[in-house]
Amino acid sequence: MTTTHSPAVHVRGLRYDYGSFEALRGVDIDVHSGELFVLLGTNGAGKTTTLDVLEGRCQPGGGSVRVLGMDPWRQRRDVTARVGIVLQESALPQELTPLEFLRLWNRLTDAASTHIPSDDNLACVGLAHRRDVRIGRLSGGERRRLDLATALATDPELLVLDEPTSGLDPETRTDTWDLLRDFLRRGTSILLTTHYLEEAATLADRLAILHRGRVAVSGPLDEVLAARRLPTLADVFHEVSTTTPEEVSR
Ligand SMILES: Nc1ncnc2c1ncn2[C@@H]1O[C@H](COP(=O)(O)OP(=O)(O)OP(=O)(O)O)[C@@H](O)[C@H]1O
């Protein structure tokens, strides 16, 4: 893995509209190199839209966005080669096995990237024993782990994960946390979204809560709690989600 001295993600004043609906209304986010940053949000707050912009799938309507120092809209191919992405909805081919799929994935993704051997990758995500089973027969949790394996295939500098533990049982979820911690130890930066506040409190070096297209609070958990004078992240989340947009502070 090559290292970078740029911040992993630098977003200022990001705006995005769906027609006349303002989904992002001036979002600021920094993910420091080597940290795990959690983006929380109320339903429809704009988390997925933010990730779509970071991945170069949507053109920002305003503001500036840098991912590993690059403009994801103009340099999408370069960003994709260095960023591992897990989308909220994946479309894995049901007829292939995990091993066949990862080998195909490695051939289809950027030839300039270094690929982790597929067997090693499957072992890394705890799927070695399921490598020859058709994907259509895998459980939801196993498929989510295969999603993660595709994101890890090019040994990325940055992982962008949209609800990577959604629908996993508690044990598989904590296994995934351990896996993410392994990647942090290797210097990978991670940005993930989740609806699980416990996950955010456990994993995040820093976090942000989006509400109606704006960052309502951000920072390390202890600073967020101190700033709001509240005992738990759940209390902060409740306060944010019951605040009207005009009252949201930046
Ligand atoms: N294609 C679209 N057309 C119109 N509105 C959209 C479209 N996609 C998303 N939106 C709206 O933009 C807002 C932000 O959506 P987004 O999916 O980014 O939120 P989110 O924080 O990921 O939500 P959730 O946590 O519920 O998945 C929502 O109000 C959503 O209804």
The ligand as an ORCA input file, in Angstrom:
! r2SCAN-3c Opt
* xyz 0 1
  N     -32.640     10.115     -6.547
  C     -33.221     10.926     -5.643
  N     -34.164     11.798     -6.008
  C     -34.744     12.627     -5.121
  N     -34.443     12.653     -3.811
  C     -33.505     11.808     -3.400
  C     -32.854     10.884     -4.268
  N     -31.962     10.155     -3.558
  C     -32.064     10.595     -2.284
  N     -32.981     11.573     -2.180
  C     -33.361     12.295     -0.971
  O     -32.198     12.974     -0.507
  C     -32.138     12.913      0.910
  C     -30.828     12.287      1.328
  O     -30.822     10.930      0.929
  P     -29.666      9.932      1.376
  O     -29.993      8.611      0.786
  O     -28.356     10.550      1.052
  O     -29.859      9.918      2.956
  P     -29.256      8.919      4.038
  O     -28.737      9.768      5.129
  O     -28.325      7.953      3.413
  O     -30.594      8.188      4.506
  P     -30.843      6.762      5.217
  O     -30.065      6.761      6.481
  O     -32.319      6.821      5.462
  O     -30.413      5.695      4.248
  C     -33.365     12.110      1.367
  O     -34.365     13.025      1.755
  C     -33.771     11.359      0.134
  O     -35.174     11.129      0.118
*
